[in-house]
Each structure stands twice: as structure tokens, then as C-alpha cells.
């Protein structure tokens, strides 16, 4: 963008605001820089499927004064360069619950401990829960009073004064990131939503004031006060995500006098935040749904509460948040569903919002995750179960990246003061009587994931998703990633393969990696594994262990122990991917998918493009022997006609009883596709199974402009929450 010549004489010395908005794009991430002349004035990380705004203010100069060139602003996406302590970005961002960290370690501003966590363990603070507690009378040391000039509304000066006594840890956290890392903390602030001054709770109001506009104004004054208190620019002082209430749709607010105010409260906040330019970078969503079972009782649970929040917020909703605990105890038994429920939920939210909000698709945010295993087993066993749940959630996000917001998993870390024996069952540090800190067993799961950051640092660029799939039914989660340039030294490419064994038995890895060179040679391999040693009651981490003469990639990871996870970083010979049959030609007669075993396609990620096509039918209660027909609008879903599809995956969100006799049959274009014949995995603590099944589809079954899918349940008792196609194309 070059300043117009007619403006030169009047523009000299004037401050100009440059805003660059990047539409969602399809693969990987990069660093968007705004450069004026030769000076970089702003930058922001770019993530797939998320809009990015870079806001910069610059002073214009006269092109004729001092032989200055035209004022030129350019936006580029350069190679972000080697990862370092001041430039850590990449495949995953592992984070912890900041507020509950405070309860264990005093305050976030413990810079030594925070630096240890960030640089060595590979985690950072990211969530401040209960940030509104100070609003309760006397809770923050100073009462938050009413504005004399605006009856019923908060006094901004009184709020700021009270908040200054309460916000120390948050203030020190954002300053630590600004001063030592030159980047925003990208926190999420989560309000309980039912903490208000007494003078606001008039007319018998319980949980939430009757005047939701006044409640929304409190939120805005809170955010504006954070800018003043921290003294930093808004993008460094404000949270990236703001959650208006905590678990308000699922039991925490049982005493509210009129639940209809909850959706209106969320909508009022989202609308009012957008009025203030200083708050442009804050994303508002909700409703922090806990352990969602939206398909239960023919979706009445969803329709009664959470749907109303989505409908009220409409296109102002920037994420849908939920708390996911896939490892739930019940009567001494346990089961890990491998994130099937989380994927079904994410697909349902994406499909519902796409169909009802005029194409505005709302992504998922996992604002709390972990395991409900406190007090059961030894401390090490509890931490191991936390690790398994965390791995399952992260792998689900990585294998469905287009459904989730970036930085989308916040691990639930807290100390339970009421249980001294297991007070640190999900913490990463422990402190002895002398005040000396050491890492807990749980820190090992973070170190496992940090090997990806180490690989990116060695490579000098971020790894990017190239193909994701579930292998071997629901027993193994698999994701594959590669360097964006394909460079790995000696003419090889770098590939990271992540495998998570959900089964309680040893599993043999049986997969192919499409797209490798014909001989499939692996030049070098380093493997990190995490598992549990029951004899010694400890989590076992083997990190970056070299594999001698691996040859083929499965020599690096041939078997997985019960619930074990492995990350293999490979240097491989790269090949050219072969596109499967396109949407033309003779009508197919079978669902013939390349590869006799579950396979991943590996190729240069710059050529990989993912498109989701959702059916507009959601929350379908199935009945009748003819089955339920779902229409996938390929043309309206931006699928180009005649372009070869590299791979197609049909994802079906299914709710049914926990037995294999309830499994449905599925046809695409009249051709039957293989559906898992086994009973669905356990989801203990739930009345029924709800999960997304992944069905690999031969692209030849797809038709343009519409593809038809029919789902039939044998007992007519099944439900489909959503159904969508995940299609992979060459990027060009």
C-alpha cells in the first residue's frame, strides 16, 4: 500500500493506522509482518482456518522532505527462522491453568519457576479462572461501587482500584512475556460469571443481574482496566480469549431465577466488546460446557441450554468452549474414548453454526481438559491417567485441526487443598519442606511433547500437518507432520509421526505411509516414548532416543505398550503423492481405497489443502428402514469441479447404545462403505456412546455438485449429530 501522491503535502507528520486482515487459510502457520519502508512495525502468528488482524500505527513523512521514499506498507509471510527462547512457535502449544497454578505456587510472577516451565519443560501459563471473584463485596479488599452518573452501572474508577489489588499475578505474567519473550501471553480469562456486587443483584436476581447490559459493561470496564494497570499495548495486556461464565449450562448455576438471561448475557458482552477498538484482539465465546452429552435424550440437553447461547451470540461468537475429560472413572473401572466424543462435539458445533449462522463457522476451544481420577490409585497412577487424557485430547485436536481454534487445549492443573495425600496429583512442580521445587511425574508428558519443539529448532522452521488419520479402528490415534520446505539435510525430508495407543494391551503398528520414496528408506530416526511402569509406580519417559539403521519407518515404532504414546522424528526420502481417482469416469461399484492397511499421505505441506463439507442436517433422530439421507453440497462447500482429491474421509457423529448390534450401515452414492463392526469404545460416566467415526472414502464415490450419504440404524434408535467430508487437495 503506497500513500497517494495527492496526500503527501497534508499527510506529513500525521499518524496513520494500518490494519491488515488475513482471511482464514488452509495449512500450517507463519509470521505475518507489516513493514513500513524498511522498518517492521507489527507482527502476528498466522494459524490455519483463523482470521488474523495486525494493527500498526505509523507516522507518515513527506516523500519530498529529505529525499524520503514513498511511505510503503507491505505484508509478507517470511520463513519465521530458527526457533529460540524469544521466537517459540510451531506445531503445538502446551499450556497450563494459571489460576490453579497460583493456588499451589503463590503467584505466576515466580519468574524462575515460570522460565523453568517455559524453557525446559515446554509449557506456559495460559488460563486465569475466577478472574471476577474480586467483584463480590469485600473479596478484593475494596468494594466495587455503583457509578453515581449511571445508576445500575459500575463505577470504572472503583473497579480499576479494586482490580489493582487483585491482578498482580496476571500483571507480572504479561510483563514477563513482554519483557523476556517479546510476545503476548495469549491467555484465556475465564469468569465464573456469578460473582457480582450486591447492589447489582436487585429484584430477587440470583447468579446473574437482571440488567445484562450492565453486566456486560462490567466486563468491558474490566478489560479496559487491564490495559491501564499493565501499561502495555492492548495486544500484550489483554487476553486472547474471554470466557463470560464457567460451566453455566451444565449445573453450576442451578439457583438462577431465569436462565434466559444467560444467552443474553453472552451476546451483550460480545456485542459491547466490539464497540471498543482497543478490545479488537479479544475473542468472546462460551459457554464452557462441561463433559457435553448433547445427543442425550434426542438432543434435548443441547436444545435446552447451549444451543440458546449459540443462537443468541450469532455471528459475534468467535469460539465454542467446552471442558473435556475423556478418562472418567466409574465404579473403579475406567475407559479412554480417544477423543471420539470431543471430535463429535467439534464437528457438531462447526456444522450447526455453519448451517444456521449464514456460513459463519464457530471453532471449538477446549478450555479445560484432564482426568477425573483424583484419589483413585497412587499419585503416580493419577498423574499417568492425567497424561493419557491430555494426550488423547491433543491428538484429537491435531487430527482435526480445521475444527479447533489455535492454542486450543488448556490442561487442568491445580492443587486440591482438601486432599493432602494427593494435593499435587496434576501439577508439574512440587515443593519440599525447604521450599525447593522439583518436577513431578506429570512433567514428563510435557517433556514428551517438547521434543516437537526441539525438532523444529534443529530444523529452523515449524512442522506442519500433512495428513492425519485414525489407524486400526479406535485403538490408535495417528498424526503425521513434515517440514514446510521438505528440507532435512542430505536430500531428505523431515517427518514427525505421532502414535497414541488407546488400548490397554500391547498393539502392533500396522500402517503404510503413502508418498514416501519407493524404497521407503528412513535415513535416521529419533523416538520419544511415554508409558507407565507399574512395578516401580512411575511414568517412564524415553526422550529422543536414536534408532540404529532404521531402514523402514516401522522399525522405529513397531509396537506400542498399553496406553503408550510415541513420537518418531524421521529423516526420510520423499516421493510424489499419487492422487486417487477424481470425480469423473465410470460409476464405481465398490469403496476401493488405496492401501490395504490404514495409511497416511506424506507430501510437501505447502501443497496440502483441507476442505470440510458439512451436511446442513444436524441433530437428526433416525427412524425408518429406509435410513436417513444427508446431502453434502460440494459446490457450495467450495470443492472445485474436476480437481483430483488426494484423500477423502467421511466423519459421522453417532449417538447410540454401547453395543455393536446398534452400529449403523453407511452408503455414499449408493455404495456401501466399511463401518467399524466392533462395539464402540467405553465412555464411562455417560449413558450412551457419542463419537465421530472416521470412514475412509474412495474419491471416486464423490459426485459434484452434491454427494449423497445414507445412514441406517438396525434398531431405529440411533442419532446423527452431524456428518461431514474432510477432503484433501493439492494447494494450487
N, C-alpha and C positions, 0 to 999 in steps of 0.2 A: 504494500500500500504506500503510494507516494503522495505527499501533500500536494494539493492543487496549486498551480502557479499563481492563480488569482488570489490565493490566501496568504502568499508569502509576506506581503507588506504588513498585514494585520495580525499574523499569527506569531510573530517573533516574541518569544518570552512567555507565550501563553501555555498553560498546562493543558495537555490533551490526554484523553483516556483512550487507550487501545484495548479492545476486547476481542479475543479470538475464541470462537466457539467451534469445537470439533465434534462432528456428528459421531455416533457410535460406529466403530469399525470392527473388523472381524477376527483378527488374530493378534495374539501377543500383546506387548506393551512397548512403549518408547518414551522418550522425554521430549515434550513439545516446548520449544524455546521461542520467545519473542525477542527479536533483535532490532534495535533502532540504531541505524548507522552501523557501527562496529561494536555496539555495547548491548550485551544481553540484559534485558530489564525484567524478565519474568520467565518462569518455567513451571511445568507441571507434568506429573507422570500421566501417561495415557494407558487405559486398560480397555480390553475388548468389550464391546457392547455397552459402553458407558460414555455419556457425553462429558466433555472436558471443557472447562472455561478457564482461560488465562486472562487475567485482568492486570493491566500495567498503566501507570501514569508517567508521562514523559513531558519534558519542556521542549517546545518547538523552537527552532532557530531560523533566522532568515538565511536563505540559500546564498544571498549575495553578500552577507556580512562575514568578513574574514575568510572568504573563499570556502565557506562551509558547503558541503554537498547537500543535495536534497535530503530531507528527513524521510528515511525509508524504514518501514517496519516489515520484517519478514518472519514467517513462521515455518520452521523446519522440524523434521524429526530425525536427528542425527543418532549415530551409534552412541549409547549412553556411556561407553567406556568401561574400564575395569571397575568392578565393584570394590568399594572401600568402606571404611568406617563412616565417611561422610556421604557416600553415594550407594546406599544399600537398597536395591530394588530387585525384583525378579519374580520367580515363579510363585512363591508362597510367602505370606507374611504371617508369622506365628505370633499371637498376641495373648495377653492375659488380662484378667479382670482387675482394674486398678483399685477400685474402692475396696475390694476384699483383700487385696494386697496390703492396703493401708492398715486394715484391722490386724494384720499379722506383723507388719514391719514398721508401723509408726506413720510413715508418710512416703509418698512417691519420690520426694526430693532427696532420698538417700542416694546420692549420685554414685557412690562407689558400687552399691548393690545394683542399681539400675544399669550402670555401664557393664558390670559383670554379666547381667542377664542379657543385655543387648548384644555385646561384642562377642562373648564367649559361648553363652547358651543359645543365643539366636532368637530372643523374644523381646517384646517391648510392651509397655503399658498401653492399653487401648480403650478401656471402658470405665466410666465413672457412674456407678449405680447410686441411687439415693441422693442425687445432687440437689434435690429440692427439700431435703429434711430441714434445712435452716429456716424455711418458711413457717414452720409450726411455732406457735408462741413460745419464745424463750429458748428455742432449740439452738439458735446460733449465737446466743448471748445478747442479742438486740432484737426487739420485736420489729417485724416488718409492718409498717403502718399504712393507713389509707392516705391517698393524695387529697388534701383539702380542696384543690381546684377541680378534682374529678371524682366525685363521690362514687364509691363502689370499685374504684381502680387503685392500684398500688402506687405509692409514692416512689418514683425511681431513685431518689436520693437515699431514702431509708432502706430500700432493697440493696443498693450498692454498698451502703455502710455495713449492713448485716452480712452481706456476702463476703466482704473483705476478711471477716473473721473466720470464714468457713472454707475459703478457696485456696488455702496455702499450698496444699499438695498438687492441685491442678496447675496453679500458677508456676510452681517450681518445675513441674513436668514439661509444660510447653516451653519454658525458658531453657530447660536442659536441651531439648531438641533444637531449638532455635540457635543456641549458642554453640553447641558441640557438634550438631549434625547438619545444621543449615537447612533444615526441612521441617514441615509441620508435623505435629504429633499424630494427626489423623485419628483423633479419639472419637469415641461414641459417648455421649452423655445421655444417660437413661434416668428419667424421673420416675419416682413411684407414682406420681400423679394424684395422690390423695392426701398430700400434706399442704394445708393452706392456713393462713391466719384466720383466727376465729371470726373477725369482722366480715370476712368474705362468705362465711357459711351461714347465711341468713335463710329464713323461710323454711327451716327444717331440712336444709340440704345436708346430705351425707356423702362422703367420699369426694364429691366434686361440686364446686359452686354452681348455683343456678345460672349465673351470668358467665357463659363460656367465653364470651368475648373478653371479659375482664380477666379470666383465667389465661387466655391466650396472650393478653397484654403482659401478664406477669412473666411468661416465658420469653417474650421479646425483650423486656427490660432486663431479664437475667442475662441473655446473650449479649446485649449491648454493654452491660456492666462488665462482662468478661473482657471485652476489648479495652475498656478503661483501666481495669485492675491490672491486667497483664502488661499493658503498654506496648503490645506488639501489633503489627498489622493484622487485620481480620483473619487472613488465611492461616496465620500462625497461632492466633489466640482462640479461635473458635473450634468447636468440634466439627468433624466431617459429617457425622450422623447425630440427629437429635431424636430421641425416643420419648414421646409425651407421657407414657404411662407404662407400668410394669405389670404384665400378666393380668390386665384389667378384664380381659374377655373370658378368663377361664378360672374364676373362683376367688381371686384376691379381693374383689370388690362386691362381696355378697350383700353388703348392707346398703348399697346405693339406692336412693329413693326413686330414681327414674333413670334407667340405663340408657335411654335415648340421648342423654346429654354426652355420653362417651364418644360416639361418632362425630357429633357436632363440635366437641372439644378438639379432637384431632384435626378436623377440617379448618377450624378457626385458626389454629396455630399455623398450619401450612399456608393458609392464605395471608396471614398477617406477616409472617417471616418474609414473604416475597415482596412486601411493600418496602422493606428496608434494604437498600443497595448494599450496605455493609454486611448483610447476612446472606449474600448471594451464594456463598460456598457451603452453607449449611443445608443438609438434606433432611427433610422431615418425612417420617413414615410411621410405622407401628403395625400391629398393636401389641407386640411382644407376646404372641400367643404361646401358651405353654403346652408341650407334648401334644400337638394338634391331632385330633381324631375327627377331621371334618367330614369324613364319609359316613360316620356312625349315624344310625337312625335316619338313613336316607338323606344325609347331608343337612339335617335339621340343626345340628350343632353349629355348622358353618353359617347357615342362614340366619340363625338367631342373634349372633353377635358379630363375628369377624367380618362377614360379608357387608354388614352395615357400615363398618369403619371404612372399608374399601370404597363402597358406593358414595359415602359422604365426602371423602377426600378427592375422589375422581382423579383428574389428571394432575392435581397437585401432589399426589402420593408418589414419593421417589424411591421407596423400598417397602417390602412387607417383611416384618421381623418375626422371628419365632425362636423359641428355646427348644433345643433338640437334645434328647438323652437316649440314644439308640440302645444303650446297655442298661436295661431296667431289671431290678431284682423282683422276684415274686415267689414267696413260699420257699426260699432257699434255692430256687432254680434261676437260671439266667439265660439270656439269649441276645445275640447281636444280629440285627437285621441288615447290617451292611449299608445302612443309609437308604434302604428301599423306601421307607416312609418319607424321609427327607426329600428324595427325588420326586416322589409322587406329589408332595406338598408344593415343591417349587414349580413343577410342571402345571399343577392345578392353578396356582396363583398367576403364573405367566399367561396361561390360556384364558382364564376368566377375565383378567384385566385387558388382554388383547381384544377379546370379543366384546366387552361391554364399555370400554373406555376409548372407543374410536381408534384402536390401534396402539394406544399408549400402554406398553407392556411394562409391568412392575416387576422388578427383580427381587429375589429373596435375599435377606440378610439374617444370618444365624447369629443372633446377639448373645446367645449363651449356649454352651454345649458342655457335655461331660457325662458323668455316670452317677446314677442314684444308688451307690453301693456303700455308703458310709456305715461303719460299724459292723460290716459283714466280712469276716476273714481277717487276715493280718493286715497291717498297714501297707506292706509291700503289695499284697494282693489287691487292695483297694486302689493303689496307685496304678497297678497294671491294668485294672479294668478301666480306670480313667484313660489310660493310654490307648486302649483298644477303641473306646468310644471316640476319642479325639481323632484317631487315625481313620476310622470309618467315616466321620463327618467330613474331614479334609479331603479324603479320596472321592467322596460323593461330589463335593464342590469341584474338584479338579476334573472329574469325568463328565460334568455337565456345566462347563464354565459359562455358557451363554445364559444360564438361568439365574445366576447369582450375581450380586453386587460384589465389587472388588473388596479385598480385605474382609471376607465375609464370614469368618469364624472367630468368635471370641471365646476362648477357653475359660471355663468357670473355675477360677482359683480363689479359694477362701479358707480361712481358718475358723473352725467351729469352737467357740469358747466353751460351749456346754459339754464337750466331749474331750476331756484332757488326753485320753489314751489315743484318740485318732484326730487330734486337733490340727494336724497338718496333712491330712490324707490326700489333699490335692493341691499342695503348694510345691514350688520349685526350690525354695530355700528353707532351711531350718536353723534355728539359733540355739546354742547351748547355754548353760547357766553363766558362762563367762562372757556372753554376748557375741560369740564368734559364729559367723554364718558358714554353712556348708550346703552343698547341693543335696536335694533329696533324690530318691529313686525316680520320681516323676520327671526330673530334669532331663533324664536320658531320652525321653520321647522327643523333646525339643532338639536335643543334640542330633538325633537321627535326621530330623528334617533340615537341620542346618547344613548337612552335607550337600544339599542342593545349592545353597548359597555359596559354599566353598567351591563347588564345580563351576558356578557362574564367575566367581572371582578368578579362578585359574584361566577360564576361557576368555574373560574380558567382555562378556556380553550376556544378556539374560537368556535363559532357556525358554522355549515357547511350546505350547501344546501343538502336537501334530496329529495325533489320533488317540481317541480314548474309547474304551470298551470294557464290558464286564466279561470275564472269561470263566469257563467251567461253571455255568449256571450262576447261582448266588453265592458260591463258596469263595471266590477270589475276585477282588477288585483290582483292576489293572489300569494304569495310565502310562503314556509314553510322551516324552518331550525331547526336543532337539535344539541345537544352536541355530539361531536365525540365519547365519551365513553358511552353515554346514561345515565351517572350518573346525578342525580338531588337531591339525598337525599331521604331517606325512600323508596328505591327501585323504584323510579320513574325516568322518563326521562324528559329532558328539551326541550321544543319545542317552537319556536317563529313563529307565524303566522302573516303575513303582508297582509293587505287588503286595497286596494285603490279604492274608488268609483269614477268612471269617469262620472257618470250620474249627471245631475242637479236636480235629485229627490231623495228622501229617498229610499234606497234599502234594502230589506231583505236578509240577508245572508242565503243561502240555499246550503250547501255543506256537504259532508262527508269527514272524514279523515281516509282513509284505513290504516290498520297496527296498529291501537291502540288496546288495550285490548278489549275483547268482550263487557265489560260494558262501555267502552269509558270514564272512570272516569277521571276527571280533579281534582287533589288534591288541586291545588292552581293556581291562575291566577292574573296577573297584566296587566292592559291595559293602553296604552297611545293613545290618540286621538288628532288630529288636525283638526279644522274646522274654519268657519268664522261666526261671529256674526254681521249680517248686521245692527241690531238695534243700536249696540254700536260701529260699524265701527272698529272692531278689530279681529285679529286672536286669536282663543281660543285654548290653549294647556292644556290638562289634562294629566299629566305625572305619570306613574307607579301607577295608582290607583288600589288598591286591589279589587277583586270581591269576595263577601262573598258566600261560599258554591257553587261554580260554577257547580259541578257535571259533566255536559257535556260541551264541549268546546264552543258550540254556545251560551251558557248562558253568556259567557264573551263578545262576539261580536255578537249580534243578528241582529242589524240593523246598517246601515251607513247613516248619513245625506248627503245632496248633496255635492259632491266633498270631502267628509271627508276621512281621512286616519286613520287607526288604526293598532297598533302593540300590539299583545297579547303574553305575555311570560307565558307559561303554564308549570306546572309540571303534567305529565300525566303518566298513566300506559301504558307501551309499549308492543306491541304484535309482532307477527311474520308476515312479509308481505307474501301475497299469490301471487305467480307468476301467470299471466294469461296464457292461453293456448299457447304452443310453436309453432314451425313452422312445426309440423308434425301432422298427424291424418287426419280425414275425411275433405274433402274440405268444407270450411264454406259457408253458404248461406246468412248470414246477418252480419252486423258490430255490434256484441254484445260486449259492453264494460262493465266491472264490475262497479257497482254503478249506480243507477238510476239518480243521480244528479252529477254534476261536482265534482270530488274528487281529493284529494291529497294522495299520498302514503307516509307514515312516517315510517322510519326504521333507523337502525344504519347507518349513512352515510359512515362508512368505508366499507359497503357492496354495496354502490350505485355506479354504473359506467355509464357514459353517453357517447354514441357514436352517432355522426352525420353522416348520409349518404346522400351526395348531388347528385342530378342529374347533369350530365355533360351538359345538355341543359340549357342554361341561355338566358335571353333576347329574349324570344320566343313571336312572334306576332301570335296570334291564329287565325285560319280560318278554314272553312270547317265544315260540320256537323258531321264528324267522331271524332272530338276532337283531342287534341294533346297528344301523348304518351311520358311519361317520364320513363326512366329506372333507377332504383336505384340499383347500384352494391353492393349487400350485402357482397359478398366475398371480393371484392376489398376494401370495406369500413371497413374491419376488424370486421365483425359481425360473431362470431363463429357459425358454423352449429350445430343445435340441442340444443343450450343453450336457456333456457326459458327466454323470455322477460318479465320483470316486467310491463313495460308500454311502449306504442308507441304513439307518437304524430307526425302527418304529418303537416308540416308547408308549406303553399302555399303563395308565394309572388304574389299578384294580383294587376294589374292596370286596372281600369275600370271607367265608369261613376258613378256619385253619385246617383244611383237608384237601387232598389232591382231587377228590371227586367233584369239587366245586370249580376246578380250573376251566376257563372258557376255551373255545376254539376261535381262531382269527383267520380271516381271509383278506388278501389285498388284491383288488382287481379280480375277484373270484377265485384266486389261487390260495390254497391253504399254506400258512406259514407255520414253522415249528414253534410250539409254545411249551414252556417247561412242564414236564409231566409230573414232577415231584410236588409234594406238598410245599406250600410257601414256608419260608423260614420263620422261626418264632419271633413274636413281638410281645414279650411278656409285659403284663400291666395293661394290655389293650384287649378289648372284647373281640376284635376281629383283625384280620390282616388287611393292611393298606400299604401298597407299594407300587413302584413303577417297574414293569417288566421290560427288558430290552430285547427286542426281536430284530435280528439282522435280516435285511430285506434285499433281495436281488434288485438292483435299479431297473431291470427290465420289467418289473411288475408295476412301476410307476407310470402314470399317464398324465398327460397335460391337456387341458388346463386343470383337471380335477383328478384326484386319486380317491377311490372309494375303499373303505375298510369296514368289514362287518365283524362284530364280536357277538358270540352266542354263548350263554351260560347254560349248562345242562339242567340246573335246578331252578333257573329263572330268579335266583336270589342275589346275583352279583350286581355290582355297580361300577361304573366307569367315571372316575373323577375328571380325567382329561386324556387326550390322545394326541400325539404329535409325531411328526417326522423330523429326524435330525439328518441333514444332508450335507455331504462334503463335496466341494468342487475345487478345481484349480482356481486360484485367486484372480487370474487375469480374465 
